[in-house]
């Protein structure tokens, strides 16, 4: 969506300016405008969405360029902003297929008993443990959901309100019961592989499930802390159901478009091709922004939906910030780790693990879900090992979907698009991301997929390869990190992005944060934008 360009005077006065038209920035703008505040969104690109965009890169084929699925978008935001009325439609992504090189596969979908039967083919023990694991994770997701709905209290302050919130949070977690409390402690500290190893033994199941713990991180499945990332993704919620993933009509760009339409319906103005060069600060207070074209626009409040490094180290003069905060932000872990390969296909892929007409029904269901190239924990860990030393993994972890099997409007009739999220793509690649290295990365992805999809190379019409450097350049995210920073224990809750500054404010009066580098973190969630708007409204009101 590319809103009309505005010809407003240079010194127009707004109540609030939001820097960045990603989904969090749009959510912040929508809540501000909904409260009656004159709000302006400034987006550097020609369309809104940030990393949540759909673009027709190849004629007739719509690519979900960066992000690709939706699960974390909070139900209260959908309700508050009436997003379905503005075009949001989320279709369920009900299955995950893990193909294996020996011609077998692991298939899980919405049919619970069929899923258990397929797991039992690999391990009867795993099938017996699957419901117990799901039950525990459901309760953990419900327990942690409590903190998703609160602005982090600051434990270093003597503010009575913060201490009341901390006490209430402590009571909440102590009230979980001994078993669940210890399980939560394990989730916060263990690796996803070790945590899953308490229930499961088969390679395909542990490999595929552990992959949810490394998405968007520069960590391996055996790295401590990845169990929490596993839980973070488990908290995906559609229609009240946890661990529910979906695909938005028109791709993830359809989500950004719906939020933008909601914001505009409340009176917000959205200006594209309007890159902000710097926040204007006078006497310790943010009073406006200077655009790269030289224009200056003024407002009572400025909110940055950019990542913490850009928010604090690029948008403002470092002299306006305390030294300890600058040091914390410079050390904030925001390593780029993932890439994307988008394919336009001339026909439907064939699955080597489901040959012949006898598999037609289940094959079509599988192609309408996720295809996970994660045959074992060792497979993913080896890919991580290569990336650790600045190399391109020759056999990467790939999470692929075929959006045109879910939404036929994504490609011409009889054609398809394939969206491949890839780990690992190290930002600091040995020799740098020159064109030859980018193509080598694309080749590694296609070669890996072709082992499981024999006809793939014959049906590729177009290939878009995006490295972390490309994501940084196009979407404006430091190192191309889709979460705006690692979801590690040292970078969560009242430590995100820095101790003392997790309440969406900054040391500069009138300057706020509302991006994924704040609580509760990354993913197409919208909560950082919602919370950022709430803090702004406290001041403006």
Beta strands, then each sheet from edge to edge (+ up, - down):
strand 1: 13-19
strand 2: 39-42
strand 3: 54-58
strand 4: 61-64
strand 5: 90-92
strand 6: 96-99
strand 7: 105-108
strand 8: 237-238
strand 9: 241-242
strand 10: 246-248
strand 11: 269-271
strand 12: 276-282
strand 13: 285-291
strand 14: 296-304
strand 15: 338-345
strand 16: 370-373
strand 17: 397-401
strand 18: 416-423
strand 19: 460-466
strand 20: 511-513
sheet 1: 11+ 2+ 1+ 14+ 13- 12+
sheet 2: 11+ 2+ 1+ 14+ 20+
sheet 3: 3+ 4-
sheet 4: 5+ 10-
sheet 5: 7+ 6- 16- 17+ 18- 15+ 19-
sheet 6: 8+ 9-
end
